[in-house]
Amino acid sequence: MNNSASLKFDMFTHGDSKNPCVISIVGTGGSMNAMNTIVEGLAERGLFVINYNPRDVCGTDAFKQCEALAPADKNLMDEMGKIFTADGGMNLDGDFYAPYNWYDMADDVAAVMDANGVAKASIIGFSTGGTIAQVVMCRLKERLNSAVICSSGYEMIPSQSPLESKMLQEAMAMAATITPESTKEERIEKLLPGQKAMFEVSDGSPRESILKKAIEDDCDKGWVDIFGGMNPFSTLAWASFAKSQEEHHAKLKENKVPCLIVAGRNDPVVPYQQSEMLAANTGAAILESHEHGHILGPTLSNAVLLNTITEFIKGRSVKA
């Protein structure tokens, strides 16, 4: 589905357009609002940040455009079922249909840059958004000043298990009870604890209000999950891309785009060893480790790492 230029992406900019530009890539399925604590922090430090909704965000124009192009005879839930095994594992060797893949989603970044008149920029991605950032780095290297890849895996199916976090597991279980019919108040009640646990935000923190507002804004705009946490567009896009793991790894080895890999030693989602493997097998990469979880940690750690990320981007930003 080579259609990036024709899609209508929701975009929001933060900061002065005269400052060095960075494109934020959110994890698959989530709206751009999920990264507001990060993008606002980067803008406050003197970067021009473009935040956008990827094509797999439910309720967006781009999602609806892609949904309309899927063949009528394809049931995407059935196609997604083809990659799961009876024991709960995954098998990517079989045949399945995917409307698009992460190469298409990487090309979307170029379309977002074009729509904003940006010839060259840096990128930052977290979690699966970090893995899409890997693809962007290899695919759009002539248009990038640098790449910041956070909490991202190297193997398509990690060979290690992440650290357990009972608090996060309980919060995510609560979030899983959300339905398309849930009210805004129910969404805040059931989604905010998981967001706070993921971002390591304490009660009453200014970041808590940003996370809450993001949930409210998603609800108001209709950017809400309709698949019960298993978006087939997101899953099939990943699975289709994952078939090319060896090719992707070879491109990472050859990378020359300055790359900062940020990883938490206590990440409960992506095993820290995955980031070590990514850094060891990616050209021009630097590993920046911290002692916290999946994003940038609690308030002090978050501030320190945002400073580090900002200086890395500024130090490598040039106008095309």
C-alpha positions as CSV (number, residue, x, y, z in Angstrom):
1,M,0.0,0.0,0.0
2,N,2.4,2.7,-1.3
3,N,0.1,5.6,-0.5
4,S,1.8,7.8,2.1
5,A,1.5,11.0,0.0
6,S,-2.3,10.6,-0.3
7,L,-3.0,10.1,3.4
8,K,-4.5,12.8,5.6
9,F,-2.3,12.8,8.8
10,D,-3.3,14.6,12.0
11,M,-0.3,16.7,12.9
12,F,0.6,19.1,15.7
13,T,3.7,21.1,16.1
14,H,5.4,22.2,19.3
15,G,8.0,25.0,19.5
16,D,9.6,27.4,17.1
17,S,9.9,26.3,13.5
18,K,13.3,28.0,13.4
19,N,14.7,25.5,15.9
20,P,16.2,22.1,15.0
21,C,13.4,19.8,13.9
22,V,12.6,16.4,15.3
23,I,9.7,14.1,14.2
24,S,8.1,12.1,17.1
25,I,7.0,8.5,16.2
26,V,4.5,7.0,18.7
27,G,4.2,3.3,19.4
28,T,1.9,1.5,17.1
29,G,-1.8,1.8,17.7
30,G,-1.5,4.7,20.1
31,S,-2.3,8.3,19.2
32,M,0.3,11.1,19.1
33,N,-1.2,12.4,22.3
34,A,0.6,9.5,24.2
35,M,3.9,11.3,23.6
36,N,2.8,14.8,24.8
37,T,5.0,14.7,28.0
38,I,8.0,14.0,25.8
39,V,7.3,16.3,22.8
40,E,6.4,19.2,25.1
41,G,9.6,18.7,27.1
42,L,11.7,18.7,23.9
43,A,10.0,21.9,22.6
44,E,10.7,23.6,26.0
45,R,14.4,22.8,25.5
46,G,14.6,24.5,22.1
47,L,13.5,21.9,19.5
48,F,10.8,22.2,16.9
49,V,8.8,19.0,17.3
50,I,6.3,17.6,14.8
51,N,3.9,15.1,16.4
52,Y,1.6,13.1,14.2
53,N,-0.9,10.2,14.2
54,P,0.4,7.1,12.4
55,R,-2.0,5.5,9.9
56,D,-3.0,2.7,12.4
57,V,-4.6,5.0,14.9
58,C,-8.3,4.2,15.1
59,G,-10.7,7.0,14.3
60,T,-8.3,9.1,12.2
61,D,-8.7,10.1,8.6
62,A,-5.6,8.1,7.6
63,F,-6.9,5.0,9.4
64,K,-10.2,5.3,7.6
65,Q,-8.5,5.8,4.2
66,C,-6.4,2.6,4.7
67,E,-9.4,0.7,6.1
68,A,-11.4,1.6,2.9
69,L,-8.6,0.2,0.7
70,A,-8.5,-3.2,2.4
71,P,-10.1,-5.9,0.1
72,A,-13.7,-6.7,1.0
73,D,-13.0,-10.4,1.0
74,K,-10.3,-10.2,3.7
75,N,-11.3,-10.5,7.3
76,L,-8.3,-8.9,9.1
77,M,-9.0,-10.6,12.4
78,D,-8.9,-13.9,10.6
79,E,-5.6,-12.9,8.9
80,M,-4.1,-11.9,12.3
81,G,-5.2,-15.2,13.7
82,K,-2.9,-16.9,11.2
83,I,0.2,-15.7,12.9
84,F,-0.7,-16.9,16.4
85,T,-0.1,-20.5,17.4
86,A,-2.2,-22.7,19.7
87,D,0.2,-22.3,22.6
88,G,0.1,-18.5,22.4
89,G,3.3,-18.1,20.4
90,M,3.7,-16.6,17.0
91,N,4.6,-18.1,13.6
92,L,5.6,-15.6,10.9
93,D,6.5,-18.2,8.3
94,G,3.0,-18.8,7.0
95,D,1.0,-16.8,4.5
96,F,-1.2,-14.0,5.7
97,Y,-2.5,-10.7,4.2
98,A,-1.4,-7.4,5.6
99,P,-2.9,-4.1,4.3
100,Y,0.5,-2.4,4.8
101,N,3.7,-2.8,6.8
102,W,6.3,-0.8,8.7
103,Y,8.1,0.1,5.5
104,D,4.9,2.0,4.5
105,M,4.7,3.5,7.9
106,A,8.4,4.7,7.6
107,D,7.5,6.3,4.3
108,D,4.8,8.2,6.1
109,V,7.5,10.1,8.0
110,A,8.7,11.5,4.7
111,A,5.1,12.5,3.9
112,V,4.8,14.3,7.2
113,M,8.1,16.1,6.6
114,D,6.9,17.2,3.1
115,A,3.6,18.4,4.5
116,N,5.5,20.7,6.9
117,G,8.1,21.9,4.4
118,V,10.9,20.2,6.2
119,A,13.7,18.9,4.0
120,K,15.8,17.3,6.8
121,A,15.1,16.5,10.4
122,S,15.9,14.2,13.3
123,I,13.5,11.5,14.5
124,I,12.6,10.1,18.0
125,G,10.6,7.0,18.6
126,F,9.6,5.0,21.7
127,S,8.8,1.2,22.0
128,T,7.4,0.0,18.7
129,G,7.7,3.6,17.5
130,G,11.4,3.2,18.2
131,T,11.5,0.1,15.9
132,I,9.7,2.1,13.2
133,A,12.3,4.8,13.8
134,Q,14.9,2.1,13.0
135,V,13.2,1.5,9.6
136,V,13.0,5.2,8.9
137,M,16.7,5.6,9.8
138,C,17.6,2.9,7.2
139,R,15.1,4.0,4.6
140,L,15.3,7.8,4.7
141,K,18.9,8.2,5.7
142,E,19.5,11.2,3.3
143,R,16.8,13.2,5.0
144,L,17.9,12.6,8.6
145,N,20.3,14.5,10.8
146,S,20.0,12.0,13.6
147,A,17.8,9.3,15.2
148,V,16.9,8.7,18.9
149,I,15.6,5.2,19.5
150,C,14.1,4.6,22.9
151,S,13.0,1.3,24.6
152,S,13.2,-0.6,21.3
153,G,13.9,-4.2,20.5
154,Y,16.4,-5.7,18.1
155,E,14.9,-9.1,17.6
156,M,11.4,-9.2,16.1
157,I,10.4,-11.7,18.9
158,P,12.7,-11.0,21.9
159,S,14.7,-14.0,23.1
160,Q,14.6,-12.6,26.7
161,S,11.7,-11.9,29.0
162,P,11.1,-8.4,30.3
163,L,11.3,-7.6,34.0
164,E,8.0,-8.1,35.8
165,S,6.1,-5.1,37.2
166,K,3.0,-6.1,39.1
167,M,1.8,-2.5,39.3
168,L,2.0,-2.1,35.6
169,Q,0.4,-5.5,34.9
170,E,-2.6,-4.6,37.1
171,A,-2.9,-1.2,35.5
172,M,-2.8,-2.6,32.0
173,A,-5.4,-5.3,33.0
174,M,-7.7,-2.5,34.1
175,A,-7.1,-0.6,30.8
176,A,-8.0,-3.8,28.9
177,T,-11.6,-3.5,30.2
178,I,-12.2,-0.4,28.2
179,T,-14.7,-0.7,25.3
180,P,-15.6,1.6,22.4
181,E,-18.7,2.6,24.4
182,S,-16.8,3.6,27.5
183,T,-17.4,7.2,28.7
184,K,-14.6,9.8,29.0
185,E,-14.8,9.5,32.8
186,E,-14.4,5.7,32.5
187,R,-11.4,6.1,30.2
188,I,-9.7,8.4,32.6
189,E,-10.4,6.1,35.5
190,K,-9.1,3.0,33.7
191,L,-6.4,4.3,31.4
192,L,-4.6,7.0,33.5
193,P,-3.2,4.5,36.1
194,G,-1.5,2.5,33.3
195,Q,-0.1,5.7,31.7
196,K,1.2,6.9,35.0
197,A,2.9,3.5,35.7
198,M,4.4,3.4,32.2
199,F,5.8,7.0,32.4
200,E,6.6,6.6,36.1
201,V,4.5,9.7,37.0
202,S,3.6,10.4,40.6
203,D,0.3,11.7,41.9
204,G,-0.1,15.4,41.5
205,S,2.9,15.7,39.1
206,P,2.5,18.3,36.3
207,R,3.0,15.3,33.9
208,E,-0.1,13.7,35.4
209,S,-2.3,16.5,34.1
210,I,-0.7,16.2,30.6
211,L,-1.4,12.4,30.5
212,K,-5.0,13.0,31.7
213,K,-5.6,15.7,29.0
214,A,-4.3,13.3,26.4
215,I,-6.9,10.7,27.3
216,E,-9.6,13.4,27.2
217,D,-8.5,14.7,23.8
218,D,-8.4,11.2,22.3
219,C,-11.9,10.7,23.5
220,D,-13.1,14.0,22.2
221,K,-11.6,13.4,18.7
222,G,-12.7,9.8,18.5
223,W,-9.1,8.4,18.5
224,V,-10.1,5.4,20.5
225,D,-9.2,1.7,20.1
226,I,-12.1,-0.3,18.7
227,F,-10.4,-3.7,18.7
228,G,-10.0,-4.5,22.4
229,G,-6.2,-3.9,22.4
230,M,-5.5,-6.1,19.4
231,N,-5.6,-3.8,16.4
232,P,-5.2,-6.1,13.4
233,F,-3.8,-3.2,11.2
234,S,-1.0,-2.7,13.7
235,T,-0.3,-6.4,14.3
236,L,-0.3,-7.4,10.6
237,A,1.9,-4.4,9.7
238,W,4.5,-5.5,12.2
239,A,4.2,-9.2,11.2
240,S,4.6,-8.4,7.5
241,F,7.7,-6.3,8.2
242,A,9.1,-8.9,10.6
243,K,9.5,-11.4,7.7
244,S,12.4,-9.2,6.6
245,Q,14.3,-9.3,9.9
246,E,17.6,-10.4,8.3
247,E,17.5,-7.7,5.7
248,H,16.7,-5.1,8.3
249,H,19.5,-6.2,10.5
250,A,22.0,-6.0,7.6
251,K,20.9,-2.4,7.0
252,L,21.3,-1.5,10.7
253,K,24.9,-2.7,10.5
254,E,25.5,-0.4,7.6
255,N,23.8,2.6,9.2
256,K,25.7,6.0,9.2
257,V,23.0,8.2,10.7
258,P,24.1,9.3,14.2
259,C,21.9,7.2,16.5
260,L,21.3,7.5,20.2
261,I,19.7,4.4,21.8
262,V,18.1,5.1,25.1
263,A,17.1,2.2,27.4
264,G,16.0,1.5,30.9
265,R,17.7,-1.4,32.8
266,N,14.3,-2.0,34.5
267,D,12.1,-1.9,31.5
268,P,9.0,-4.1,32.1
269,V,8.0,-4.1,28.4
270,V,11.2,-4.4,26.3
271,P,14.0,-6.4,27.8
272,Y,17.1,-4.2,28.4
273,Q,19.3,-6.8,26.6
274,Q,17.4,-6.0,23.4
275,S,18.7,-2.4,23.4
276,E,22.2,-3.7,24.1
277,M,21.9,-5.9,21.1
278,L,20.5,-3.1,19.0
279,A,23.4,-0.8,20.0
280,A,26.0,-3.5,19.3
281,N,24.6,-4.3,15.9
282,T,23.8,-0.7,14.6
283,G,26.4,1.5,12.9
284,A,27.0,5.0,14.3
285,A,25.0,4.1,17.5
286,I,25.6,5.2,21.1
287,L,23.8,3.5,24.0
288,E,22.5,5.8,26.8
289,S,21.3,3.6,29.7
290,H,19.2,4.6,32.8
291,E,18.0,2.8,35.8
292,H,14.3,3.1,35.2
293,G,11.5,1.6,33.0
294,H,10.0,1.8,29.6
295,I,10.0,5.6,28.9
296,L,12.4,8.0,30.6
297,G,11.7,7.4,34.3
298,P,10.4,9.6,37.1
299,T,10.7,13.4,37.1
300,L,14.5,13.9,37.6
301,S,15.5,11.1,35.3
302,N,13.0,12.3,32.7
303,A,14.5,15.8,32.8
304,V,18.1,14.7,32.6
305,L,17.4,12.3,29.7
306,L,15.4,15.0,27.8
307,N,18.4,17.3,28.2
308,T,20.7,14.5,26.8
309,I,18.4,13.8,23.9
310,T,18.0,17.5,23.1
311,E,21.8,18.1,23.1
312,F,22.3,15.0,20.9
313,I,19.8,16.3,18.3
314,K,21.0,19.9,18.4
315,G,24.6,18.9,18.0
316,R,23.8,17.0,14.8
317,S,21.2,19.3,13.2
318,V,22.0,21.0,10.0
319,K,19.7,22.7,7.4
320,A,19.4,20.8,4.1
